[in-house]
Amino acid sequence: MAEILNLRMARKRRARADKEREADRNRILHGLPKAERKAASTERERALSALENHRREKTDGTRED
């Protein structure tokens, strides 16, 4: 005997799965949340600043003694 299938529930399940696939695509397209982008940018700037402060020569070629 065949299993009884509620079509309304099957449509809702399929719609939820479609929305989840679309959400996954959007997460890939739009990347990180704003807070994470800002934190990464701040960390990158801090690292560049620390590196620049430890240079022996300035970028214009003069020595700093």
Residue, then its C-alpha position, 0 to 999 in steps of 0.5 A: m500500500a502507498e504512503i499517504l502524502n500531504l501535498r500542503m506539507a510537501r510544498k512547504r518543505r520544498a519552499r523552505a529548502d529553496k529559501e535555504r539554498e537561496a540564503d546560502r547563495n546570498r551568504i556567499l555573495h555578500g560575504l561577512p557581516k559589517a562587524e566582522r569586516k570592521a574588525a578585520s580592517t582594524e586588525r589589518e591597520r594595526a598590523l600595518s602600523a606596527l610593521e611601519n613603526h619597526r622599519r629601519e628606513k623610511t619609505d622615501g629612502t632616508r635613514e632614521d637614527 
